[in-house]
Amino acid sequence: MKQIIFALVMTALAVSANLVFAEAKTASQIAKAEAVVQKVQLNKASLEQLDAIPGLGKKKAQAVLDHIAQHGPIQDQAGLTKVKGIGDKLAAKISPYLSFN
């Protein structure tokens, strides 16, 4: 009888712990999603803001700034491909993080 009660208590504790961890993970995912929602304004961004975009890096971020300085604002994803070192795949990857306004 004691073993059954002990097993039930341990099961209840395990379920409770899993629920707590699941809620913590969900809160973390929500925070990340909210951070992604705030897009970087490409034509007004600093080097640090562009460097923070996943997949871009400091060298390509500088290339974007140089391109904007020489050729004017980038209007869309296709305009990103005109930047040295940024092809179609990279432009598609980073576009969700950018606002072209």
Backbone as ProteinMPNN parsed JSONL, in Angstrom:
{"seq_chain_A": "MKQIIFALVMTALAVSANLVFAEAKTASQIAKAEAVVQKVQLNKASLEQLDAIPGLGKKKAQAVLDHIAQHGPIQDQAGLTKVKGIGDKLAAKISPYLSFN", "coords_chain_A": {"N_chain_A": [[0.826, -1.192, 0.0], [1.924, 1.224, 0.839], [3.803, 1.498, -1.133], [2.296, 1.936, -3.413], [1.058, 4.379, -2.843], [3.345, 5.949, -2.623], [4.288, 5.763, -5.282], [2.196, 7.025, -6.646], [2.387, 9.633, -5.604], [4.953, 10.368, -6.512], [4.535, 10.271, -9.264], [2.659, 12.326, -9.558], [4.261, 14.497, -8.795], [6.169, 14.451, -10.857], [4.575, 15.002, -13.102], [3.691, 17.574, -12.433], [6.131, 18.969, -12.416], [6.835, 18.765, -15.125], [4.818, 20.291, -16.296], [5.41, 22.837, -15.287], [7.923, 23.319, -16.473], [7.147, 23.258, -19.15], [5.509, 25.531, -19.314], [7.417, 27.514, -18.809], [9.072, 27.239, -21.033], [7.304, 27.936, -23.058], [6.847, 30.649, -22.444], [9.368, 31.65, -22.976], [9.537, 31.155, -25.724], [7.526, 32.866, -26.629], [8.625, 35.353, -25.99], [10.812, 35.377, -27.729], [9.468, 35.328, -30.183], [8.153, 37.802, -30.093], [10.348, 39.487, -30.256], [11.193, 38.982, -32.836], [9.104, 40.022, -34.299], [9.475, 42.77, -34.292], [10.763, 44.437, -36.74], [13.812, 45.303, -38.428], [14.505, 48.465, -39.665], [15.704, 48.661, -42.683], [16.956, 50.699, -44.296], [17.57, 52.615, -42.445], [19.053, 51.51, -40.513], [21.631, 50.694, -38.111], [25.07, 49.553, -38.102], [25.343, 47.693, -36.027], [22.693, 46.868, -35.598], [22.094, 45.617, -38.033], [24.043, 43.637, -38.04], [23.091, 41.995, -36.058], [21.124, 40.503, -37.221], [20.16, 37.255, -37.986], [22.349, 35.289, -39.888], [23.453, 37.318, -41.41], [25.827, 38.874, -40.56], [28.813, 40.813, -39.752], [30.488, 41.761, -41.857], [28.911, 41.596, -44.204], [26.824, 43.173, -43.355], [28.068, 45.644, -43.254], [28.582, 45.897, -45.969], [25.978, 46.226, -46.902], [25.331, 48.726, -45.773], [27.248, 50.309, -47.085], [26.389, 49.99, -49.729], [23.877, 51.23, -49.626], [24.685, 53.831, -49.04], [26.013, 54.497, -51.408], [24.202, 53.961, -53.516], [21.651, 54.634, -52.733], [18.432, 54.137, -51.04], [17.361, 50.752, -50.335], [14.77, 49.099, -51.807], [13.328, 46.676, -51.779], [13.251, 43.033, -51.436], [14.499, 42.047, -53.731], [16.212, 44.128, -54.296], [18.112, 43.77, -52.345], [19.729, 41.768, -53.351], [21.457, 43.052, -54.978], [23.471, 43.954, -53.448], [26.859, 43.502, -52.691], [27.88, 40.229, -52.129], [25.472, 39.245, -51.252], [23.13, 36.998, -52.138], [20.291, 35.437, -53.802], [19.331, 33.433, -52.005], [20.291, 34.22, -49.427], [19.142, 36.75, -49.259], [16.44, 36.065, -49.206], [16.424, 34.703, -46.804], [17.027, 36.657, -44.839], [15.164, 38.661, -45.211], [12.627, 38.45, -43.787], [13.271, 39.64, -41.386], [13.511, 42.274, -41.885], [12.458, 45.632, -42.63], [11.524, 47.508, -45.37], [10.872, 50.146, -45.553]], "CA_chain_A": [[0.0, 0.0, 0.0], [2.822, 2.369, 0.892], [4.467, 1.619, -2.432], [1.333, 2.511, -4.358], [0.925, 5.797, -2.495], [4.608, 6.586, -3.009], [4.311, 5.829, -6.747], [1.247, 8.059, -7.06], [2.953, 10.938, -5.246], [6.075, 10.631, -7.427], [3.946, 10.55, -10.58], [2.081, 13.668, -9.484], [5.376, 15.447, -8.801], [6.761, 14.466, -12.198], [3.633, 15.71, -13.985], [3.74, 18.987, -12.052], [7.404, 19.522, -12.881], [6.758, 18.884, -16.582], [3.947, 21.428, -16.614], [6.156, 24.066, -14.983], [8.933, 23.502, -17.516], [6.453, 23.549, -20.403], [5.097, 26.931, -19.265], [8.617, 28.343, -18.921], [9.506, 27.163, -22.421], [6.347, 28.703, -23.838], [7.115, 32.065, -22.199], [10.604, 31.955, -23.701], [9.209, 31.19, -27.15], [6.747, 34.079, -26.863], [9.564, 36.474, -25.954], [11.574, 35.335, -28.981], [8.561, 35.702, -31.268], [7.945, 39.243, -30.025], [11.575, 40.132, -30.726], [11.238, 38.836, -34.284], [8.062, 40.863, -34.873], [10.033, 44.1, -34.469], [11.685, 44.362, -37.861], [14.833, 46.339, -38.548], [14.313, 49.329, -40.831], [16.948, 48.452, -43.416], [17.6, 51.916, -44.789], [17.895, 53.485, -41.318], [19.69, 50.655, -39.512], [23.056, 50.833, -37.807], [25.858, 48.349, -38.317], [25.042, 46.754, -34.952], [21.367, 46.312, -35.827], [22.178, 44.692, -39.16], [24.883, 42.512, -37.626], [22.291, 41.138, -35.18], [20.207, 39.698, -38.029], [20.736, 35.926, -38.204], [22.814, 34.97, -41.227], [24.02, 38.449, -42.134], [27.217, 39.065, -40.164], [29.322, 42.182, -39.751], [31.041, 42.133, -43.167], [27.802, 41.833, -45.143], [26.082, 44.322, -42.835], [28.802, 46.823, -43.733], [28.349, 45.973, -47.414], [24.631, 46.791, -47.072], [25.429, 50.166, -45.48], [28.004, 50.927, -48.184], [25.52, 50.003, -50.91], [22.859, 52.267, -49.411], [25.359, 55.134, -49.141], [26.39, 54.756, -52.799], [23.123, 53.808, -54.491], [20.361, 55.034, -52.183], [17.678, 53.134, -50.271], [16.986, 49.461, -50.906], [13.312, 49.13, -51.788], [12.685, 45.373, -51.604], [14.147, 41.883, -51.333], [15.29, 41.97, -54.953], [17.268, 45.123, -54.165], [19.164, 43.212, -51.486], [20.634, 40.928, -54.138], [22.429, 43.925, -55.65], [24.54, 44.194, -52.49], [27.953, 42.541, -52.864], [27.898, 39.134, -51.163], [24.115, 38.797, -50.89], [22.423, 36.369, -53.252], [18.857, 35.196, -53.631], [19.053, 32.637, -50.802], [20.508, 35.033, -48.233], [18.122, 37.811, -49.26], [15.188, 35.444, -48.759], [16.574, 34.323, -45.394], [17.043, 37.806, -43.932], [14.034, 39.58, -45.48], [11.606, 38.5, -42.738], [13.744, 40.467, -40.281], [13.72, 43.629, -42.38], [11.416, 46.511, -43.149], [12.16, 48.27, -46.44], [10.333, 51.52, -45.54]], "C_chain_A": [[0.868, 1.251, 0.0], [3.499, 2.6, -0.457], [3.544, 2.264, -3.467], [1.172, 4.004, -4.096], [2.188, 6.556, -2.906], [4.68, 6.768, -4.526], [3.374, 6.916, -7.261], [1.774, 9.459, -6.764], [4.081, 11.305, -6.208], [5.563, 10.96, -8.833], [3.36, 11.958, -10.617], [3.17, 14.733, -9.505], [6.006, 15.568, -10.187], [5.876, 15.231, -13.174], [3.666, 17.205, -13.691], [5.015, 19.654, -12.568], [7.386, 19.712, -14.396], [5.894, 20.07, -17.0], [4.663, 22.754, -16.376], [7.184, 24.341, -16.06], [8.292, 23.837, -18.852], [6.015, 25.01, -20.441], [6.29, 27.858, -19.414], [9.113, 28.364, -20.36], [8.585, 27.998, -23.307], [6.578, 30.2, -23.655], [8.369, 32.505, -22.94], [10.34, 32.061, -25.201], [8.413, 32.441, -27.5], [7.665, 35.294, -26.902], [10.376, 36.527, -27.241], [10.699, 35.777, -30.152], [8.302, 37.201, -31.276], [9.174, 39.997, -30.517], [11.659, 40.08, -32.242], [10.237, 39.771, -34.949], [8.587, 42.279, -35.132], [11.111, 44.035, -35.543], [12.652, 45.536, -37.843], [14.534, 47.151, -39.802], [15.633, 49.375, -41.585], [17.664, 49.747, -43.765], [17.956, 52.914, -43.687], [18.704, 52.748, -40.246], [21.164, 50.986, -39.325], [23.756, 49.514, -38.122], [25.51, 47.285, -37.278], [23.677, 46.098, -35.153], [21.395, 45.297, -36.967], [22.985, 43.454, -38.797], [24.102, 41.529, -36.761], [21.315, 40.248, -35.952], [20.855, 38.344, -38.311], [21.111, 35.688, -39.669], [23.499, 36.108, -41.953], [25.492, 38.658, -41.788], [27.689, 40.492, -40.378], [29.801, 42.637, -41.136], [29.925, 42.447, -44.175], [26.929, 42.992, -44.672], [26.754, 45.609, -43.296], [28.615, 46.999, -45.232], [26.972, 46.572, -47.709], [24.676, 48.3, -46.847], [26.181, 50.905, -46.588], [27.151, 51.044, -49.439], [24.461, 51.103, -50.785], [23.481, 53.653, -49.56], [25.658, 55.486, -50.596], [25.205, 54.806, -53.755], [21.749, 54.235, -53.991], [19.645, 53.88, -51.523], [17.403, 51.852, -51.054], [15.479, 49.333, -50.718], [12.642, 47.798, -51.469], [13.725, 44.263, -51.543], [15.031, 41.757, -52.566], [16.439, 42.976, -54.908], [18.407, 44.647, -53.28], [20.182, 42.416, -52.289], [21.659, 41.76, -54.907], [23.596, 44.279, -54.741], [25.583, 43.097, -52.655], [27.914, 41.507, -51.74], [26.531, 38.633, -50.739], [23.418, 38.294, -52.151], [20.958, 36.168, -52.922], [18.542, 34.463, -52.325], [19.198, 33.473, -49.537], [19.468, 36.144, -48.136], [16.788, 37.258, -48.76], [15.249, 35.102, -47.27], [16.457, 35.516, -44.449], [15.859, 38.759, -44.122], [12.958, 39.586, -44.408], [11.993, 39.367, -41.544], [13.821, 41.953, -40.639], [12.432, 44.327, -42.778], [12.104, 47.386, -44.186], [11.649, 49.699, -46.519], [11.4, 52.512, -45.156]], "O_chain_A": [[0.602, 2.209, -0.726], [3.735, 3.736, -0.867], [3.992, 3.053, -4.299], [1.154, 4.801, -5.034], [2.118, 7.653, -3.46], [5.094, 7.827, -4.999], [3.71, 7.642, -8.196], [1.624, 10.367, -7.581], [4.149, 12.444, -6.67], [6.108, 11.834, -9.506], [3.543, 12.69, -11.59], [3.018, 15.762, -10.163], [6.335, 16.668, -10.631], [6.371, 16.018, -13.981], [3.668, 18.016, -14.617], [4.976, 20.768, -13.091], [7.877, 20.725, -14.894], [6.219, 20.77, -17.96], [4.536, 23.685, -17.172], [7.309, 25.476, -16.519], [8.846, 24.628, -19.616], [6.132, 25.663, -21.478], [6.188, 28.889, -20.079], [9.533, 29.412, -20.851], [9.054, 28.691, -24.21], [6.51, 30.95, -24.629], [8.42, 33.613, -23.474], [10.862, 32.955, -25.867], [8.614, 33.017, -28.569], [7.503, 36.168, -27.754], [10.604, 37.608, -27.786], [11.154, 36.523, -31.019], [8.237, 37.812, -32.343], [9.039, 41.051, -31.139], [12.14, 41.023, -32.871], [10.49, 40.263, -36.049], [8.177, 42.917, -36.101], [12.24, 43.623, -35.276], [12.354, 46.609, -37.318], [14.334, 46.588, -40.878], [16.571, 50.053, -41.167], [18.87, 49.864, -43.543], [18.574, 53.943, -43.96], [18.999, 53.311, -39.191], [21.842, 51.478, -40.228], [23.112, 48.495, -38.374], [25.395, 46.106, -37.613], [23.523, 44.902, -34.904], [20.783, 44.233, -36.867], [22.642, 42.345, -39.206], [24.425, 40.341, -36.739], [20.738, 39.327, -35.374], [21.975, 38.288, -38.819], [20.29, 35.866, -40.569], [24.078, 35.89, -43.017], [26.33, 38.616, -42.688], [27.056, 41.275, -41.086], [29.546, 43.772, -41.538], [29.993, 43.438, -44.901], [26.357, 43.712, -45.49], [26.076, 46.56, -43.685], [28.501, 48.125, -45.715], [26.82, 47.339, -48.659], [24.125, 49.065, -47.638], [25.789, 52.004, -46.981], [27.182, 52.063, -50.129], [24.191, 51.82, -51.749], [22.87, 54.549, -50.143], [25.566, 56.653, -50.978], [25.197, 55.598, -54.697], [20.781, 54.201, -54.749], [20.175, 52.772, -51.448], [17.235, 51.873, -52.273], [14.974, 49.444, -49.601], [11.525, 47.772, -50.953], [14.928, 44.519, -51.592], [16.201, 41.394, -52.448], [17.522, 42.704, -55.427], [19.547, 45.078, -53.45], [21.364, 42.392, -51.947], [22.63, 41.213, -55.431], [24.594, 44.837, -55.195], [25.247, 41.917, -52.748], [27.916, 41.854, -50.559], [26.435, 37.694, -49.949], [23.155, 39.047, -53.089], [20.452, 36.656, -51.911], [17.601, 34.825, -51.62], [18.326, 33.439, -48.669], [18.973, 36.442, -47.049], [16.092, 37.91, -47.982], [14.246, 35.2, -46.563], [15.857, 35.404, -43.38], [15.595, 39.585, -43.249], [12.406, 40.65, -44.129], [11.126, 39.783, -40.775], [14.156, 42.785, -39.796], [11.46, 43.701, -43.201], [13.163, 47.95, -43.91], [11.968, 50.404, -47.476], [11.133, 53.712, -45.093]]}, "name": "protein", "num_of_chains": 1, "seq": "MKQIIFALVMTALAVSANLVFAEAKTASQIAKAEAVVQKVQLNKASLEQLDAIPGLGKKKAQAVLDHIAQHGPIQDQAGLTKVKGIGDKLAAKISPYLSFN"}
